[in-house]
Amino acid sequence: MTEKRPEYDDNIQASMAELLDGLKNHDTIKAYKKIEQRIDEHEGLKQLVEEIKVLQKEAVKFAHYDKPNAEKEAIRQADELQEAFDTHPLVVEYRECLVEANDLLHHLASILQTQVNDTLEQKLNEEE
């Protein structure tokens, strides 16, 4: 079943398109998209993620077959690789860009909410 989107008048649609276009062209969003693409294309990081997944699956298997030493070793190795991933310069930069982009979106949402609420309140007061 497809989700039915609400229909908006032309002014609202034009404003939303302008807002989305402005967001796409904002330096913060551009930086985020650029670093995201670099991470997606980085073979070393992809390999790290796959190795972590394999070790985590092995740890679960070892736990299931009651092999605590092997489980601990697999967890230790996975933790080491996770640390290498988390401290990789691209990942660090990505997370910083993600926080900045998230902050921008929250700020924008807050401004929009305030403006909509103020406009509604003003219209309600005019009707009284």
N, C-alpha and C positions, 0 to 999 in steps of 0.2 A: 504494500500500500504506500503510495507516495504522499508526502506531507504537502498539504495545501497551504500555500503562503497567502497571507492577507494581501489584499489589493489596496494600494495607497494612491492618493491623488497625484497628479503630475508634479506638483510643487514639492511634495515630500519625496517622491522618487528622484527628482532632480537634485534635491538637497542631499539625499543619501548617496547618490552617485558622486557628487562633488566631495562629500566627506570621505568616502572610500578612496577616491582618487588622491585626495590630499594625504590620506594616511599612507597609501602606497608610495608616495613620493617624499614622505618625511624621512629625514636622515636616520633617525632611530630605527625605523622599520626597514629601511634599505640596508643598514648595517646588520640587523638581525637576519634578514633574508640571505645576505651575502655569506655570513659565517655559517648559517644553517646549510647552505649549499656546499661550502667547503667541507663541513663535517660529513655530509651525506656522500661526498665523493672520496673521502679519505680512507684508503684501503686498510691502513694500519689500525684505525679505530674500528672499522667493521670487523677486522680479525679479532681484536680485543673483545668486542661484544660477543662474538661467537664462542671464543674460548671461555669466557665467563659463563655463558649459558651451559656449555658442555660440563664444566666443573660443577655448576649448581645442580644439574641433573644427576651427575655422578654422586654428589653428596646425598641427594634424596634416595638414590638406589642403595647406597651404602647404609643409610639409616634403616631402610626397609629390610635389608638383609642382616641387620644387627652387626655391622662392622664399624664400631665407633672410631677406631683409629684412622681407618681409611676415610671415613666421613669427615673427621676433623682436618685431615690433610687436604682433602678436596675443598673444604670451606676456606682453609688458610690460603690455598693457591688462588681461589676465586677472589678472596678479599684483597690479595696482593694485586691481582689484575684490575680489580675495581678501583683500587687506589691509583694505579697507573693511569687508568681511564679518567678518573675524576681530576687528576692533577695535570693532565695533558693541556698544553697551552690553548689549543683550539677549543677544548671543552670548557676551560675556564672563561675564555673570551665569549663563547656561546652563552654561557649562563649569565654573564654580565649583561650581554645584549638582550637576553630574554627578560631579565629584571627591568631593564630600561624600557623595553617595548611594553611590558606589562604595566609599568607605572604610567606610561603615556596613555594607554588604553583606559586605565582606571581613572586617570585625571579627566580624560575626554568624556567618559561615561558620567562622571560626577558633574561636569559642567552641563552636559545635556540634561541630566536629571534636574538640576537646579533651574535651568532655563524653562523646561517644560512645566515644572511645578510652579514657578513664578508666573508664567503665562496663564496657567489654569486658575491660579489664585486670583490673579488680576481680573480675569473674565468673570469669575464667580462674584467678586466684589462689585463689578460693574452691573451685574444683574440684580443685585440686592436693592 
